[in-house]
Amino acid sequence: MTTAEVTVDSAAERLDRALAAAMPELSRSRLQVLLRSGSVQGEAGIETDPSRRVRAGERFVVTIPPPEPAEPQGQDIPLDVVFEDDDLIVIDKPAGMVVHPAPGSRDETLVNALIARCGESLSGIGGVRRPGIVHRLDKDTSGLLVVAKNDLAHAALSAQFAARTVRRVYRAAVWGLPEPANGRIEGNIGRSTRDRKKMAILRTGGRPAATRYRVLRSFGRLAAEIECRLETGRTHQ
């Protein structure tokens, strides 16, 4: 159980917002679930209304149940761990590994591997003992993935990615030699009108995407190695 007191700054705020300010280790959505499940005790009894306005000095006792078992199940799959502490783990994902279980890839994913490796160190994302993945890499793309182990780290990472304070840099091999050697590519990405399983640049609809690139080295005019910096994060960008 955790006790939270409403500060002057949070007076007249919604209950869920006031609790989130007093308990930054829990997300607002997680607190809303706890409220509706009767896990928050106020001075007048059980509190269940997240929108109720609070008064300065009010005290609440929040009972946090143990995290639910993770789904899917963990699988003992070797991982290349670049960094790990109580809040984060950074994985160098190999090409060929799917990040999330999905139709056609129900197991042997990065999530399965992380659940097996991290085990009890996962304190629960949204009340479930699972890794908090805030960005993804396509199956055939290798690279670093930062994963949260708890709600506080998950919320902080999500905010940084949303604010675009995290820089993502990719290296790729391309046929031909891009001209100019440095530039910006932009367009709207959405489901292909020819194949709904693929993403494509669309003339109408889709979501804006932009990538800056520069040539690192060329192999005559046959191919080149380029560096790409994403300004947006779209599926298959």
Secondary structure, DSSP 8 states (H G I E B T S, - for coil): -EEEE--GGGTTSBHHHHHHHH-TTS-HHHHHHHHHTT-EEETTEEE--TT-B--TT-EEEE-----B--SS--------EEEE-SSEEEEEE-TT--SS-BTTB-SSSHHHHHHHHHGGG--BBTTBS--EE-S---TT--EEEEEESBHHHHHHHHHHHHTT-S--EEEEEEES--SSSEEEEEEEEEE-SS-TTSEEEESSSSEEEEEEEEEEEEETTTEEEEEEEESS--TT-
